[in-house]
Amino acid sequence: MSYTNPDPEPERTTGLEPGGGVPPGETPPAESSLPEAGPREVHNPTKGWAKAPLTLILLLVVLVAAGFLAYAIALML
């Protein structure tokens, strides 16, 4: 890969004062992104919940719901 400088060139950028400053009321030039920035994607782990924690949470929800149902039935008798 070849490296490219992401900064704007002051000689070719309009609205810059000598030395690279921006006069009052002028919008500074946008900075381009860095093509080599960030980590290399060698390993891309999966996103989301693991099976064991999700199963335990669902089991807990079912048990709590069954408890409420049993309590409601006991109140009716």
PDB file with SEQRES, HELIX, SHEET and CRYST1 records, atoms N, CA, C and O in Angstrom:
SEQRES   1 A   77  MET SER TYR THR ASN PRO ASP PRO GLU PRO GLU ARG THR          
SEQRES   2 A   77  THR GLY LEU GLU PRO GLY GLY GLY VAL PRO PRO GLY GLU          
SEQRES   3 A   77  THR PRO PRO ALA GLU SER SER LEU PRO GLU ALA GLY PRO          
SEQRES   4 A   77  ARG GLU VAL HIS ASN PRO THR LYS GLY TRP ALA LYS ALA          
SEQRES   5 A   77  PRO LEU THR LEU ILE LEU LEU LEU VAL VAL LEU VAL ALA          
SEQRES   6 A   77  ALA GLY PHE LEU ALA TYR ALA ILE ALA LEU MET LEU              
HELIX    1 AA1 LYS A   51  MET A   76  1                                  26    
CRYST1    1.000    1.000    1.000  90.00  90.00  90.00 P 1           1          
ATOM      1  N   MET A   1       0.834  -1.182   0.000  1.00  0.00           N  
ATOM      2  CA  MET A   1       0.000   0.000   0.000  1.00  0.00           C  
ATOM      3  C   MET A   1       0.874   1.239   0.000  1.00  0.00           C  
ATOM      4  O   MET A   1       1.939   1.264   0.617  1.00  0.00           O  
ATOM      5  N   SER A   2       0.429   2.236  -0.677  1.00  0.00           N  
ATOM      6  CA  SER A   2       1.172   3.489  -0.673  1.00  0.00           C  
ATOM      7  C   SER A   2       0.516   4.462   0.289  1.00  0.00           C  
ATOM      8  O   SER A   2      -0.704   4.479   0.446  1.00  0.00           O  
ATOM      9  N   TYR A   3       1.340   5.265   0.925  1.00  0.00           N  
ATOM     10  CA  TYR A   3       0.847   6.223   1.899  1.00  0.00           C  
ATOM     11  C   TYR A   3       0.482   7.519   1.204  1.00  0.00           C  
ATOM     12  O   TYR A   3       1.259   8.042   0.405  1.00  0.00           O  
ATOM     13  N   THR A   4      -0.706   8.043   1.507  1.00  0.00           N  
ATOM     14  CA  THR A   4      -1.111   9.349   1.000  1.00  0.00           C  
ATOM     15  C   THR A   4      -1.358  10.261   2.185  1.00  0.00           C  
ATOM     16  O   THR A   4      -1.952   9.849   3.182  1.00  0.00           O  
ATOM     17  N   ASN A   5      -0.908  11.486   2.079  1.00  0.00           N  
ATOM     18  CA  ASN A   5      -1.081  12.453   3.149  1.00  0.00           C  
ATOM     19  C   ASN A   5      -2.538  12.912   3.172  1.00  0.00           C  
ATOM     20  O   ASN A   5      -3.025  13.435   2.170  1.00  0.00           O  
ATOM     21  N   PRO A   6      -3.253  12.728   4.302  1.00  0.00           N  
ATOM     22  CA  PRO A   6      -4.662  13.090   4.355  1.00  0.00           C  
ATOM     23  C   PRO A   6      -4.911  14.589   4.535  1.00  0.00           C  
ATOM     24  O   PRO A   6      -6.040  15.049   4.359  1.00  0.00           O  
ATOM     25  N   ASP A   7      -3.875  15.355   4.883  1.00  0.00           N  
ATOM     26  CA  ASP A   7      -4.055  16.783   5.117  1.00  0.00           C  
ATOM     27  C   ASP A   7      -4.166  17.546   3.800  1.00  0.00           C  
ATOM     28  O   ASP A   7      -3.519  17.190   2.815  1.00  0.00           O  
ATOM     29  N   PRO A   8      -5.001  18.613   3.786  1.00  0.00           N  
ATOM     30  CA  PRO A   8      -5.102  19.408   2.562  1.00  0.00           C  
ATOM     31  C   PRO A   8      -3.807  20.186   2.314  1.00  0.00           C  
ATOM     32  O   PRO A   8      -3.098  20.551   3.252  1.00  0.00           O  
ATOM     33  N   GLU A   9      -3.517  20.431   1.048  1.00  0.00           N  
ATOM     34  CA  GLU A   9      -2.315  21.192   0.708  1.00  0.00           C  
ATOM     35  C   GLU A   9      -2.627  22.680   0.829  1.00  0.00           C  
ATOM     36  O   GLU A   9      -3.522  23.173   0.142  1.00  0.00           O  
ATOM     37  N   PRO A  10      -1.902  23.413   1.695  1.00  0.00           N  
ATOM     38  CA  PRO A  10      -2.209  24.825   1.919  1.00  0.00           C  
ATOM     39  C   PRO A  10      -2.090  25.692   0.664  1.00  0.00           C  
ATOM     40  O   PRO A  10      -2.818  26.674   0.526  1.00  0.00           O  
ATOM     41  N   GLU A  11      -1.186  25.343  -0.247  1.00  0.00           N  
ATOM     42  CA  GLU A  11      -1.038  26.174  -1.452  1.00  0.00           C  
ATOM     43  C   GLU A  11      -2.250  26.060  -2.369  1.00  0.00           C  
ATOM     44  O   GLU A  11      -2.551  26.997  -3.109  1.00  0.00           O  
ATOM     45  N   ARG A  12      -2.946  24.935  -2.335  1.00  0.00           N  
ATOM     46  CA  ARG A  12      -4.062  24.727  -3.244  1.00  0.00           C  
ATOM     47  C   ARG A  12      -5.430  24.812  -2.561  1.00  0.00           C  
ATOM     48  O   ARG A  12      -6.451  24.595  -3.214  1.00  0.00           O  
ATOM     49  N   THR A  13      -5.472  25.120  -1.269  1.00  0.00           N  
ATOM     50  CA  THR A  13      -6.727  25.186  -0.542  1.00  0.00           C  
ATOM     51  C   THR A  13      -7.154  26.639  -0.392  1.00  0.00           C  
ATOM     52  O   THR A  13      -6.397  27.466   0.116  1.00  0.00           O  
ATOM     53  N   THR A  14      -8.362  26.944  -0.832  1.00  0.00           N  
ATOM     54  CA  THR A  14      -8.856  28.325  -0.728  1.00  0.00           C  
ATOM     55  C   THR A  14      -9.294  28.624   0.694  1.00  0.00           C  
ATOM     56  O   THR A  14      -9.672  27.718   1.436  1.00  0.00           O  
ATOM     57  N   GLY A  15      -9.243  29.880   1.070  1.00  0.00           N  
ATOM     58  CA  GLY A  15      -9.713  30.322   2.374  1.00  0.00           C  
ATOM     59  C   GLY A  15      -8.701  30.210   3.485  1.00  0.00           C  
ATOM     60  O   GLY A  15      -9.035  30.471   4.641  1.00  0.00           O  
ATOM     61  N   LEU A  16      -7.458  29.826   3.174  1.00  0.00           N  
ATOM     62  CA  LEU A  16      -6.436  29.744   4.209  1.00  0.00           C  
ATOM     63  C   LEU A  16      -5.520  30.947   4.132  1.00  0.00           C  
ATOM     64  O   LEU A  16      -5.166  31.418   3.051  1.00  0.00           O  
ATOM     65  N   GLU A  17      -5.143  31.433   5.304  1.00  0.00           N  
ATOM     66  CA  GLU A  17      -4.183  32.528   5.377  1.00  0.00           C  
ATOM     67  C   GLU A  17      -2.773  31.952   5.259  1.00  0.00           C  
ATOM     68  O   GLU A  17      -2.588  30.746   5.426  1.00  0.00           O  
ATOM     69  N   PRO A  18      -1.788  32.786   4.978  1.00  0.00           N  
ATOM     70  CA  PRO A  18      -0.414  32.275   4.965  1.00  0.00           C  
ATOM     71  C   PRO A  18      -0.067  31.648   6.317  1.00  0.00           C  
ATOM     72  O   PRO A  18      -0.329  32.243   7.362  1.00  0.00           O  
ATOM     73  N   GLY A  19       0.503  30.491   6.300  1.00  0.00           N  
ATOM     74  CA  GLY A  19       0.802  29.781   7.541  1.00  0.00           C  
ATOM     75  C   GLY A  19      -0.228  28.723   7.865  1.00  0.00           C  
ATOM     76  O   GLY A  19      -0.030  27.947   8.800  1.00  0.00           O  
ATOM     77  N   GLY A  20      -1.338  28.664   7.113  1.00  0.00           N  
ATOM     78  CA  GLY A  20      -2.324  27.622   7.306  1.00  0.00           C  
ATOM     79  C   GLY A  20      -3.486  27.979   8.203  1.00  0.00           C  
ATOM     80  O   GLY A  20      -4.337  27.127   8.457  1.00  0.00           O  
ATOM     81  N   GLY A  21      -3.560  29.224   8.701  1.00  0.00           N  
ATOM     82  CA  GLY A  21      -4.677  29.623   9.555  1.00  0.00           C  
ATOM     83  C   GLY A  21      -5.944  29.879   8.752  1.00  0.00           C  
ATOM     84  O   GLY A  21      -5.885  30.062   7.536  1.00  0.00           O  
ATOM     85  N   VAL A  22      -7.070  29.891   9.418  1.00  0.00           N  
ATOM     86  CA  VAL A  22      -8.362  30.146   8.785  1.00  0.00           C  
ATOM     87  C   VAL A  22      -8.861  31.508   9.259  1.00  0.00           C  
ATOM     88  O   VAL A  22      -8.918  31.755  10.463  1.00  0.00           O  
ATOM     89  N   PRO A  23      -9.228  32.404   8.323  1.00  0.00           N  
ATOM     90  CA  PRO A  23      -9.724  33.718   8.744  1.00  0.00           C  
ATOM     91  C   PRO A  23     -11.075  33.600   9.442  1.00  0.00           C  
ATOM     92  O   PRO A  23     -11.795  32.625   9.228  1.00  0.00           O  
ATOM     93  N   PRO A  24     -11.435  34.595  10.289  1.00  0.00           N  
ATOM     94  CA  PRO A  24     -12.721  34.558  10.985  1.00  0.00           C  
ATOM     95  C   PRO A  24     -13.891  34.478   9.995  1.00  0.00           C  
ATOM     96  O   PRO A  24     -13.907  35.183   8.986  1.00  0.00           O  
ATOM     97  N   GLY A  25     -14.860  33.620  10.291  1.00  0.00           N  
ATOM     98  CA  GLY A  25     -16.037  33.472   9.443  1.00  0.00           C  
ATOM     99  C   GLY A  25     -15.865  32.461   8.325  1.00  0.00           C  
ATOM    100  O   GLY A  25     -16.815  32.189   7.591  1.00  0.00           O  
ATOM    101  N   GLU A  26     -14.699  31.911   8.182  1.00  0.00           N  
ATOM    102  CA  GLU A  26     -14.430  30.949   7.113  1.00  0.00           C  
ATOM    103  C   GLU A  26     -14.481  29.534   7.687  1.00  0.00           C  
ATOM    104  O   GLU A  26     -13.998  29.294   8.794  1.00  0.00           O  
ATOM    105  N   THR A  27     -15.057  28.613   6.950  1.00  0.00           N  
ATOM    106  CA  THR A  27     -15.112  27.216   7.373  1.00  0.00           C  
ATOM    107  C   THR A  27     -13.795  26.543   7.027  1.00  0.00           C  
ATOM    108  O   THR A  27     -13.342  26.630   5.886  1.00  0.00           O  
ATOM    109  N   PRO A  28     -13.170  25.871   7.994  1.00  0.00           N  
ATOM    110  CA  PRO A  28     -11.906  25.201   7.682  1.00  0.00           C  
ATOM    111  C   PRO A  28     -12.135  24.041   6.718  1.00  0.00           C  
ATOM    112  O   PRO A  28     -13.227  23.473   6.687  1.00  0.00           O  
ATOM    113  N   PRO A  29     -11.123  23.683   5.934  1.00  0.00           N  
ATOM    114  CA  PRO A  29     -11.277  22.571   4.993  1.00  0.00           C  
ATOM    115  C   PRO A  29     -11.462  21.253   5.733  1.00  0.00           C  
ATOM    116  O   PRO A  29     -10.941  21.063   6.832  1.00  0.00           O  
ATOM    117  N   ALA A  30     -12.202  20.358   5.120  1.00  0.00           N  
ATOM    118  CA  ALA A  30     -12.444  19.050   5.729  1.00  0.00           C  
ATOM    119  C   ALA A  30     -11.191  18.197   5.658  1.00  0.00           C  
ATOM    120  O   ALA A  30     -10.415  18.283   4.706  1.00  0.00           O  
ATOM    121  N   GLU A  31     -11.007  17.384   6.666  1.00  0.00           N  
ATOM    122  CA  GLU A  31      -9.868  16.485   6.671  1.00  0.00           C  
ATOM    123  C   GLU A  31     -10.315  15.154   6.098  1.00  0.00           C  
ATOM    124  O   GLU A  31     -11.369  14.633   6.465  1.00  0.00           O  
ATOM    125  N   SER A  32      -9.528  14.614   5.214  1.00  0.00           N  
ATOM    126  CA  SER A  32      -9.905  13.328   4.622  1.00  0.00           C  
ATOM    127  C   SER A  32      -9.607  12.207   5.599  1.00  0.00           C  
ATOM    128  O   SER A  32      -8.849  12.389   6.551  1.00  0.00           O  
ATOM    129  N   SER A  33     -10.201  11.049   5.363  1.00  0.00           N  
ATOM    130  CA  SER A  33     -10.005   9.923   6.263  1.00  0.00           C  
ATOM    131  C   SER A  33      -8.636   9.293   6.029  1.00  0.00           C  
ATOM    132  O   SER A  33      -8.009   9.490   4.988  1.00  0.00           O  
ATOM    133  N   LEU A  34      -8.203   8.551   6.995  1.00  0.00           N  
ATOM    134  CA  LEU A  34      -6.922   7.865   6.894  1.00  0.00           C  
ATOM    135  C   LEU A  34      -7.169   6.447   6.396  1.00  0.00           C  
ATOM    136  O   LEU A  34      -7.845   5.674   7.074  1.00  0.00           O  
ATOM    137  N   PRO A  35      -6.642   6.085   5.234  1.00  0.00           N  
ATOM    138  CA  PRO A  35      -6.911   4.750   4.705  1.00  0.00           C  
ATOM    139  C   PRO A  35      -6.282   3.629   5.528  1.00  0.00           C  
ATOM    140  O   PRO A  35      -6.805   2.515   5.539  1.00  0.00           O  
ATOM    141  N   GLU A  36      -5.175   3.895   6.215  1.00  0.00           N  
ATOM    142  CA  GLU A  36      -4.518   2.850   6.994  1.00  0.00           C  
ATOM    143  C   GLU A  36      -4.884   2.917   8.469  1.00  0.00           C  
ATOM    144  O   GLU A  36      -4.254   2.228   9.270  1.00  0.00           O  
ATOM    145  N   ALA A  37      -5.859   3.703   8.862  1.00  0.00           N  
ATOM    146  CA  ALA A  37      -6.219   3.845  10.265  1.00  0.00           C  
ATOM    147  C   ALA A  37      -7.001   2.629  10.746  1.00  0.00           C  
ATOM    148  O   ALA A  37      -7.709   1.986   9.971  1.00  0.00           O  
ATOM    149  N   GLY A  38      -6.866   2.326  12.016  1.00  0.00           N  
ATOM    150  CA  GLY A  38      -7.628   1.241  12.613  1.00  0.00           C  
ATOM    151  C   GLY A  38      -6.883  -0.071  12.596  1.00  0.00           C  
ATOM    152  O   GLY A  38      -5.870  -0.226  11.914  1.00  0.00           O  
ATOM    153  N   PRO A  39      -7.408  -1.018  13.363  1.00  0.00           N  
ATOM    154  CA  PRO A  39      -6.729  -2.317  13.418  1.00  0.00           C  
ATOM    155  C   PRO A  39      -6.962  -3.132  12.160  1.00  0.00           C  
ATOM    156  O   PRO A  39      -7.962  -2.959  11.463  1.00  0.00           O  
ATOM    157  N   ARG A  40      -6.038  -4.006  11.886  1.00  0.00           N  
ATOM    158  CA  ARG A  40      -6.207  -4.903  10.737  1.00  0.00           C  
ATOM    159  C   ARG A  40      -7.226  -5.962  11.111  1.00  0.00           C  
ATOM    160  O   ARG A  40      -7.226  -6.457  12.238  1.00  0.00           O  
ATOM    161  N   GLU A  41      -8.083  -6.307  10.185  1.00  0.00           N  
ATOM    162  CA  GLU A  41      -9.112  -7.297  10.461  1.00  0.00           C  
ATOM    163  C   GLU A  41      -8.577  -8.692  10.163  1.00  0.00           C  
ATOM    164  O   GLU A  41      -8.762  -9.230   9.071  1.00  0.00           O  
ATOM    165  N   VAL A  42      -7.907  -9.266  11.167  1.00  0.00           N  
ATOM    166  CA  VAL A  42      -7.386 -10.609  11.002  1.00  0.00           C  
ATOM    167  C   VAL A  42      -8.399 -11.613  11.541  1.00  0.00           C  
ATOM    168  O   VAL A  42      -8.595 -12.682  10.963  1.00  0.00           O  
ATOM    169  N   HIS A  43      -9.038 -11.259  12.651  1.00  0.00           N  
ATOM    170  CA  HIS A  43     -10.028 -12.134  13.266  1.00  0.00           C  
ATOM    171  C   HIS A  43     -11.279 -11.318  13.528  1.00  0.00           C  
ATOM    172  O   HIS A  43     -11.214 -10.284  14.192  1.00  0.00           O  
ATOM    173  N   ASN A  44     -12.398 -11.758  13.027  1.00  0.00           N  
ATOM    174  CA  ASN A  44     -13.655 -11.048  13.210  1.00  0.00           C  
ATOM    175  C   ASN A  44     -14.572 -11.920  14.053  1.00  0.00           C  
ATOM    176  O   ASN A  44     -15.261 -12.792  13.523  1.00  0.00           O  
ATOM    177  N   PRO A  45     -14.586 -11.685  15.394  1.00  0.00           N  
ATOM    178  CA  PRO A  45     -15.420 -12.534  16.240  1.00  0.00           C  
ATOM    179  C   PRO A  45     -16.905 -12.291  15.975  1.00  0.00           C  
ATOM    180  O   PRO A  45     -17.305 -11.222  15.513  1.00  0.00           O  
ATOM    181  N   THR A  46     -17.706 -13.307  16.279  1.00  0.00           N  
ATOM    182  CA  THR A  46     -19.144 -13.180  16.061  1.00  0.00           C  
ATOM    183  C   THR A  46     -19.740 -12.217  17.074  1.00  0.00           C  
ATOM    184  O   THR A  46     -19.241 -12.076  18.190  1.00  0.00           O  
ATOM    185  N   LYS A  47     -20.796 -11.570  16.671  1.00  0.00           N  
ATOM    186  CA  LYS A  47     -21.488 -10.640  17.549  1.00  0.00           C  
ATOM    187  C   LYS A  47     -22.728 -11.333  18.105  1.00  0.00           C  
ATOM    188  O   LYS A  47     -23.250 -12.264  17.491  1.00  0.00           O  
ATOM    189  N   GLY A  48     -23.189 -10.890  19.241  1.00  0.00           N  
ATOM    190  CA  GLY A  48     -24.421 -11.432  19.784  1.00  0.00           C  
ATOM    191  C   GLY A  48     -24.191 -12.238  21.046  1.00  0.00           C  
ATOM    192  O   GLY A  48     -23.079 -12.312  21.569  1.00  0.00           O  
ATOM    193  N   TRP A  49     -25.259 -12.835  21.517  1.00  0.00           N  
ATOM    194  CA  TRP A  49     -25.249 -13.597  22.752  1.00  0.00           C  
ATOM    195  C   TRP A  49     -24.712 -14.997  22.506  1.00  0.00           C  
ATOM    196  O   TRP A  49     -24.917 -15.586  21.445  1.00  0.00           O  
ATOM    197  N   ALA A  50     -24.018 -15.516  23.514  1.00  0.00           N  
ATOM    198  CA  ALA A  50     -23.589 -16.905  23.477  1.00  0.00           C  
ATOM    199  C   ALA A  50     -24.798 -17.776  23.813  1.00  0.00           C  
ATOM    200  O   ALA A  50     -25.764 -17.295  24.405  1.00  0.00           O  
ATOM    201  N   LYS A  51     -24.749 -19.033  23.444  1.00  0.00           N  
ATOM    202  CA  LYS A  51     -25.900 -19.919  23.639  1.00  0.00           C  
ATOM    203  C   LYS A  51     -26.178 -20.199  25.112  1.00  0.00           C  
ATOM    204  O   LYS A  51     -27.342 -20.206  25.512  1.00  0.00           O  
ATOM    205  N   ALA A  52     -25.169 -20.427  25.923  1.00  0.00           N  
ATOM    206  CA  ALA A  52     -25.381 -20.779  27.332  1.00  0.00           C  
ATOM    207  C   ALA A  52     -26.040 -19.639  28.123  1.00  0.00           C  
ATOM    208  O   ALA A  52     -27.038 -19.898  28.796  1.00  0.00           O  
ATOM    209  N   PRO A  53     -25.541 -18.389  28.084  1.00  0.00           N  
ATOM    210  CA  PRO A  53     -26.211 -17.325  28.840  1.00  0.00           C  
ATOM    211  C   PRO A  53     -27.634 -17.072  28.348  1.00  0.00           C  
ATOM    212  O   PRO A  53     -28.529 -16.815  29.153  1.00  0.00           O  
ATOM    213  N   LEU A  54     -27.848 -17.141  27.051  1.00  0.00           N  
ATOM    214  CA  LEU A  54     -29.184 -16.920  26.516  1.00  0.00           C  
ATOM    215  C   LEU A  54     -30.142 -18.012  26.979  1.00  0.00           C  
ATOM    216  O   LEU A  54     -31.290 -17.724  27.315  1.00  0.00           O  
ATOM    217  N   THR A  55     -29.686 -19.252  27.000  1.00  0.00           N  
ATOM    218  CA  THR A  55     -30.518 -20.360  27.474  1.00  0.00           C  
ATOM    219  C   THR A  55     -30.856 -20.191  28.952  1.00  0.00           C  
ATOM    220  O   THR A  55     -31.997 -20.419  29.352  1.00  0.00           O  
ATOM    221  N   LEU A  56     -29.884 -19.795  29.764  1.00  0.00           N  
ATOM    222  CA  LEU A  56     -30.138 -19.591  31.192  1.00  0.00           C  
ATOM    223  C   LEU A  56     -31.134 -18.458  31.429  1.00  0.00           C  
ATOM    224  O   LEU A  56     -31.999 -18.571  32.298  1.00  0.00           O  
ATOM    225  N   ILE A  57     -31.028 -17.388  30.681  1.00  0.00           N  
ATOM    226  CA  ILE A  57     -31.963 -16.266  30.834  1.00  0.00           C  
ATOM    227  C   ILE A  57     -33.367 -16.691  30.429  1.00  0.00           C  
ATOM    228  O   ILE A  57     -34.333 -16.369  31.120  1.00  0.00           O  
ATOM    229  N   LEU A  58     -33.492 -17.411  29.317  1.00  0.00           N  
ATOM    230  CA  LEU A  58     -34.811 -17.883  28.884  1.00  0.00           C  
ATOM    231  C   LEU A  58     -35.410 -18.862  29.891  1.00  0.00           C  
ATOM    232  O   LEU A  58     -36.614 -18.826  30.143  1.00  0.00           O  
ATOM    233  N   LEU A  59     -34.587 -19.731  30.465  1.00  0.00           N  
ATOM    234  CA  LEU A  59     -35.061 -20.672  31.478  1.00  0.00           C  
ATOM    235  C   LEU A  59     -35.554 -19.931  32.716  1.00  0.00           C  
ATOM    236  O   LEU A  59     -36.580 -20.293  33.292  1.00  0.00           O  
ATOM    237  N   LEU A  60     -34.842 -18.916  33.118  1.00  0.00           N  
ATOM    238  CA  LEU A  60     -35.260 -18.108  34.269  1.00  0.00           C  
ATOM    239  C   LEU A  60     -36.578 -17.401  33.998  1.00  0.00           C  
ATOM    240  O   LEU A  60     -37.441 -17.342  34.874  1.00  0.00           O  
ATOM    241  N   VAL A  61     -36.744 -16.866  32.797  1.00  0.00           N  
ATOM    242  CA  VAL A  61     -37.996 -16.189  32.434  1.00  0.00           C  
ATOM    243  C   VAL A  61     -39.160 -17.173  32.464  1.00  0.00           C  
ATOM    244  O   VAL A  61     -40.232 -16.851  32.974  1.00  0.00           O  
ATOM    245  N   VAL A  62     -38.954 -18.370  31.920  1.00  0.00           N  
ATOM    246  CA  VAL A  62     -40.017 -19.385  31.916  1.00  0.00           C  
ATOM    247  C   VAL A  62     -40.369 -19.797  33.346  1.00  0.00           C  
ATOM    248  O   VAL A  62     -41.548 -19.955  33.661  1.00  0.00           O  
ATOM    249  N   LEU A  63     -39.375 -19.972  34.213  1.00  0.00           N  
ATOM    250  CA  LEU A  63     -39.642 -20.345  35.601  1.00  0.00           C  
ATOM    251  C   LEU A  63     -40.402 -19.255  36.348  1.00  0.00           C  
ATOM    252  O   LEU A  63     -41.317 -19.565  37.112  1.00  0.00           O  
ATOM    253  N   VAL A  64     -40.052 -18.006  36.151  1.00  0.00           N  
ATOM    254  CA  VAL A  64     -40.758 -16.901  36.802  1.00  0.00           C  
ATOM    255  C   VAL A  64     -42.192 -16.821  36.290  1.00  0.00           C  
ATOM    256  O   VAL A  64     -43.119 -16.623  37.075  1.00  0.00           O  
ATOM    257  N   ALA A  65     -42.383 -16.972  34.980  1.00  0.00           N  
ATOM    258  CA  ALA A  65     -43.731 -16.949  34.416  1.00  0.00           C  
ATOM    259  C   ALA A  65     -44.567 -18.106  34.959  1.00  0.00           C  
ATOM    260  O   ALA A  65     -45.744 -17.922  35.269  1.00  0.00           O  
ATOM    261  N   ALA A  66     -43.973 -19.301  35.077  1.00  0.00           N  
ATOM    262  CA  ALA A  66     -44.693 -20.449  35.631  1.00  0.00           C  
ATOM    263  C   ALA A  66     -45.040 -20.203  37.101  1.00  0.00           C  
ATOM    264  O   ALA A  66     -46.112 -20.605  37.554  1.00  0.00           O  
ATOM    265  N   GLY A  67     -44.172 -19.567  37.830  1.00  0.00           N  
ATOM    266  CA  GLY A  67     -44.455 -19.232  39.233  1.00  0.00           C  
ATOM    267  C   GLY A  67     -45.619 -18.279  39.357  1.00  0.00           C  
ATOM    268  O   GLY A  67     -46.484 -18.462  40.214  1.00  0.00           O  
ATOM    269  N   PHE A  68     -45.652 -17.254  38.504  1.00  0.00           N  
ATOM    270  CA  PHE A  68     -46.782 -16.320  38.528  1.00  0.00           C  
ATOM    271  C   PHE A  68     -48.088 -17.020  38.142  1.00  0.00           C  
ATOM    272  O   PHE A  68     -49.137 -16.747  38.726  1.00  0.00           O  
ATOM    273  N   LEU A  69     -48.025 -17.910  37.171  1.00  0.00           N  
ATOM    274  CA  LEU A  69     -49.209 -18.651  36.746  1.00  0.00           C  
ATOM    275  C   LEU A  69     -49.709 -19.560  37.871  1.00  0.00           C  
ATOM    276  O   LEU A  69     -50.911 -19.629  38.129  1.00  0.00           O  
ATOM    277  N   ALA A  70     -48.786 -20.254  38.536  1.00  0.00           N  
ATOM    278  CA  ALA A  70     -49.164 -21.119  39.653  1.00  0.00           C  
ATOM    279  C   ALA A  70     -49.754 -20.296  40.796  1.00  0.00           C  
ATOM    280  O   ALA A  70     -50.718 -20.730  41.426  1.00  0.00           O  
ATOM    281  N   TYR A  71     -49.207 -19.139  41.071  1.00  0.00           N  
ATOM    282  CA  TYR A  71     -49.731 -18.261  42.125  1.00  0.00           C  
ATOM    283  C   TYR A  71     -51.133 -17.775  41.773  1.00  0.00           C  
ATOM    284  O   TYR A  71     -52.008 -17.735  42.638  1.00  0.00           O  
ATOM    285  N   ALA A  72     -51.355 -17.404  40.511  1.00  0.00           N  
ATOM    286  CA  ALA A  72     -52.678 -16.952  40.076  1.00  0.00           C  
ATOM    287  C   ALA A  72     -53.697 -18.085  40.187  1.00  0.00           C  
ATOM    288  O   ALA A  72     -54.835 -17.847  40.590  1.00  0.00           O  
ATOM    289  N   ILE A  73     -53.314 -19.292  39.842  1.00  0.00           N  
ATOM    290  CA  ILE A  73     -54.232 -20.441  39.939  1.00  0.00           C  
ATOM    291  C   ILE A  73     -54.524 -20.748  41.419  1.00  0.00           C  
ATOM    292  O   ILE A  73     -55.659 -21.075  41.767  1.00  0.00           O  
ATOM    293  N   ALA A  74     -53.529 -20.647  42.272  1.00  0.00           N  
ATOM    294  CA  ALA A  74     -53.737 -20.905  43.706  1.00  0.00           C  
ATOM    295  C   ALA A  74     -54.675 -19.875  44.313  1.00  0.00           C  
ATOM    296  O   ALA A  74     -55.432 -20.210  45.225  1.00  0.00           O  
ATOM    297  N   LEU A  75     -54.654 -18.636  43.842  1.00  0.00           N  
ATOM    298  CA  LEU A  75     -55.540 -17.603  44.379  1.00  0.00           C  
ATOM    299  C   LEU A  75     -56.998 -17.875  43.965  1.00  0.00           C  
ATOM    300  O   LEU A  75     -57.922 -17.507  44.689  1.00  0.00           O  
ATOM    301  N   MET A  76     -57.202 -18.505  42.827  1.00  0.00           N  
ATOM    302  CA  MET A  76     -58.556 -18.781  42.362  1.00  0.00           C  
ATOM    303  C   MET A  76     -59.204 -19.934  43.125  1.00  0.00           C  
ATOM    304  O   MET A  76     -60.430 -20.003  43.206  1.00  0.00           O  
ATOM    305  N   LEU A  77     -58.420 -20.816  43.671  1.00  0.00           N  
ATOM    306  CA  LEU A  77     -58.990 -21.986  44.351  1.00  0.00           C  
ATOM    307  C   LEU A  77     -59.427 -21.698  45.731  1.00  0.00           C  
ATOM    308  O   LEU A  77     -59.924 -22.589  46.419  1.00  0.00           O  
TER     309      LEU A  77                                                      
END                                                                             
